[in-house]
Amino acid sequence: MGHLQLSELAPRVLQSEIRAMSVACDAASGINLAQGVCDTDVPEPVAAAAKTAIDTGLNIYTRLDGIERLRTAIAKDFSRRHGIAVDAEREVLVTSGATGALHATVMALLNPDDEVILFEPFYGYHVGTLKSLRVQPVIVPLEDATWALDMDALRSAITSKTRALLINTPSNPCGKVFTRAELEKIAVLAQEHDLFVFTDEIYEHFVYPGHEHVSMATLKGMRERTIVMSGFSKTFSITGWRVGYLIADAKWAGSIGYFHDLMFVCAPSPFQYAVATGLEELPASFYRELATAHEVKRGMLVSALHDAGLTPHVPDGAYYILADASSIPGSTAAEKARTLLKRTGVAAVAGSAFFRAGYGENLLRFCFAKKDEDLRKACEWLRER
């Protein structure tokens, strides 16, 4: 063969099932509960600050690690909520979403053929990012139905090539919030085997009664080895703005920033100023009301799914629901999702997108981060199926 050919990775890279269902939903003029676009309203101070930043010319490159004002606001916010000091100058990196944070982190800290442990059900972009950088994802399933941590399975997955664990809490797609006890057990294991822990905490403000969000970096012995990744896409309903961040020990942050600079140069400049305004001006009640509002949305969709014969796993956090789709015709979850869209006009994502091959074929994932009128209509359509 000649030199004009795709890379070794490219033939195995396909459009994600999440994106595919969004396209199918648009074609059917349906209601998209597939993709976590979070199309609720942007907080007014954040939206106004973005417009002001653009109008006043704050549109050029920033420092590769982000504007000082935003880094300071992130450090203060994290310190206030979690009780640990963060150096805004040396330990905070503003990123192109949490996705950009993970990509740069893997490039800076891992080598080809290193192994990273993830928990199943997993977020497909985490697996895809690792594979795209020739790092090997090792999947450890959580216990069926309860999503409890199986420590025996976790211990068995560790090999001489294991370099890190990746934890998404609250979790996409199942809404699991890892308990403090679970995280403490993982922390002991990480220190025993000298592993990094990458935490995707993008849904940290979407936690429902009876549960609490604990950041791994706050646990004994974990500050140095934990890379915290989060952002504002979900909290401020700005998924298209691409403003995230990571917090890491200074010995890692500089190298991570180097690779983020190579890929993205910086996160969008005017939106950095807007997000800083949100962190500085929005009161604590904003975050409480955010969780309360989504708890109500959760209840709306859980009820509709029960009525539609699609038994839901009620999430502890985030804004997704995995539901039993065994009553829907189709040999695969992807076929079931398309059948549901055709019958009801409601788009969901095949559960198989979040599991190893052969698993999740009787599950669909629904997103409830929608405006109330759209969510109510979706619930009505589901009940009529």
C-alpha positions, 0 to 999 in steps of 0.5 A: 500500500502507498503512503496515502492511508488513514492512521492505525486508529482512524478505521476504528473511530466512528461518530459517537452514538450520542451524536448520531442520535442527535442527528436522527432526532433533528431529522425526525423533528423530535425532542432530544433527550439523547445528548447532554446539551443542557439547553436551560437558560444561561445565568443573566450575569454570565450572559451579560458579561460575555457580551460585554467582554466581546464588545470591549475587545477582550477577544485575543489570546489569553495566557495558556493557563487562562486569565488571572481573574478566572484562575483566582476565582476557581482557586477560591471557589474550590478552596471554599467548598472543599477546604484545601488551599489551591495556588491560582498561579501554579495549580490551576489551568483553564481548559477547553472544557473538561474534555480538553483537560483530560486530553492534555493530562493524558498526553502529559502524564501517560505513555503509549500502552500504559493502562488506565482503569475506568468504571462501567458504565463509562462515559465513551469520550473518556475511553475514546480519549485514552485510545486516541492517545494509544493508552489502554482503558481497562474496564471495571464493572460496577455492581449491576443495578446498585452501581456499587463499587466492587473492590475485588474486581478493582484490585484484580484489574491492576497490573504492572502497566496500570498508571492511573484510575479515572473516576467520574462522579457524579457519573455520566451515564448512570448518575452514581455519586461515589461515596466517601467510603468508596473513594477512601478505599480507592485512595488507599489502593492508589497510594499502595500502587502509586497511581494517579487518579483523574477525576471528572467532576463536571456534574459536582453541583447536580447532587440530590438529597441523601448524597454528597459530592466528595472530591478525591483531592481532599482525601488523605494522601491524595492531593499530589496524585489527583488531577481534578477536572471540571468546568462550567458547561453544565453548571452555567448551561454553556456547553458550547462555550468550552470553558473548563479547568483542572487543578493539579499539583504544580509538578504536573500542571506546567506540563499539562498546560504545555500540551493544552497550549499545543492543541487549543492555545487557550480557552475562548477569551471572552467566555473566560471573563464571563465565567469569572463573573459567574463565580464571583457574583452568583450566590450560593443559593444559585447552586442549591436552586440548580440542584433542586430544579433538576431534582424536580426534572428528575422526578418528572422523567422518572415518573414518565419512564415508569408509566411507559414501562421503561423502568428507570435507575434513579440517579444520585446525581448528574442529569441522566437516567439509564432505563430498562428498554427490554420492552422495546423491539430491537435486537440491540440498544441502538435499534431500540433507541431508533424504534423509540424515536420513531414511535414517540419522537423522543431521542435517547442513547443506546446503553451500549455506548457506555458498556463493553461490547455485548453489554448495555443492549437493554438500556437507554440513557435519557437526559433531563437537563431540558427546559420544563416545557420541552421535558413535559412534552417529552414525558407526554410523548413517552406515556403515549408510546 
